[in-house]
Amino acid sequence: MITDDQILGFADINPMPAVACRDVREHRLAGGQRAFLCQLSIASSMDNVRVFQELAHSQDPRNRAIYGKVLKNAAILHVLTARKGPYKLWHGTSPAARAI
């Protein structure tokens, strides 16, 4: 995310606070802007992003198969990257303590 705001932190500008993330980093850009980078939890996205829910509950078996493949890859990535630390939810001015 890129913001012109100089005071607000990542938790305050996060457009998807229901999706867990980790390794949040801030970079200063030319012109006074700031960029926030992070790693998103695919599993958390699958639980909280509408398009994934539509795939999961689709009447089309191809859509449900796509959802299953994404879920399988999310599980594999979660296992392979677990050493990078837990994902956390970011609300308001501080991260939620609940890790997934």
C-alpha positions in Angstrom: 0.0 0.0 0.0 1.2 3.5 -0.7 0.1 6.5 1.4 0.7 10.2 1.6 -0.1 10.2 5.3 2.9 10.7 7.5 1.4 9.7 10.8 -0.9 6.7 10.4 0.7 3.2 10.7 0.0 0.1 8.7 -2.9 -1.0 10.9 -4.6 2.3 10.4 -4.5 2.2 6.6 -4.8 -1.6 6.0 -7.8 -2.0 3.6 -8.2 -5.7 4.6 -7.9 -6.0 8.4 -9.6 -9.4 8.4 -6.7 -10.9 6.4 -3.7 -11.9 8.5 -0.2 -10.8 7.4 3.4 -10.8 8.6 6.7 -9.2 7.9 5.2 -5.7 7.6 7.8 -3.2 6.3 7.7 0.5 5.6 9.7 2.2 2.9 10.0 6.0 2.3 9.4 7.0 -1.3 10.3 10.1 -3.2 7.8 12.9 -2.7 7.1 12.1 0.9 5.0 9.0 0.3 5.3 5.8 2.3 4.9 2.2 1.0 4.0 -0.6 3.2 4.8 -4.2 2.2 3.8 -7.4 3.9 3.2 -11.1 3.3 -0.5 -12.0 3.3 -1.8 -15.3 4.6 -3.5 -17.1 1.7 -5.5 -19.3 4.1 -6.8 -16.1 5.9 -7.7 -14.6 2.5 -9.6 -17.7 1.6 -11.7 -17.3 4.8 -12.3 -13.6 4.4 -12.3 -12.6 0.7 -15.7 -13.0 -1.0 -14.4 -14.4 -4.3 -12.8 -17.4 -2.5 -16.1 -18.1 -0.8 -17.9 -17.9 -4.1 -15.5 -20.5 -5.5 -15.9 -22.7 -2.5 -19.7 -22.7 -2.8 -20.0 -22.6 -6.5 -22.4 -25.0 -8.3 -19.7 -25.4 -11.0 -17.4 -28.3 -10.1 -14.5 -26.6 -11.9 -14.7 -23.6 -9.6 -14.7 -25.9 -6.5 -11.7 -27.7 -8.0 -9.9 -24.4 -8.4 -10.7 -23.6 -4.8 -9.4 -27.0 -3.7 -6.1 -26.4 -5.5 -5.6 -23.0 -4.0 -6.3 -24.4 -0.6 -3.8 -27.2 -1.1 -1.1 -24.7 -2.2 -2.0 -22.4 0.8 -1.4 -25.3 3.2 1.9 -26.2 1.5 3.1 -22.6 1.7 2.0 -22.3 5.3 4.1 -25.3 6.3 7.1 -24.3 4.2 7.2 -20.7 5.5 6.3 -21.4 9.1 9.8 -20.5 10.3 9.1 -16.9 9.1 6.8 -16.4 12.1 3.1 -16.2 12.7 0.6 -14.2 10.7 -1.3 -11.6 12.7 -4.4 -9.5 12.2 -3.8 -5.8 12.1 -6.7 -3.6 13.4 -6.6 0.0 14.5 -3.3 1.1 16.0 -1.8 -2.2 17.0 -1.7 -5.8 15.7 -4.1 -8.2 17.2 -2.3 -10.8 19.4 -4.0 -13.8 17.8 -1.7 -15.6 15.5 -2.9 -18.1 12.9 
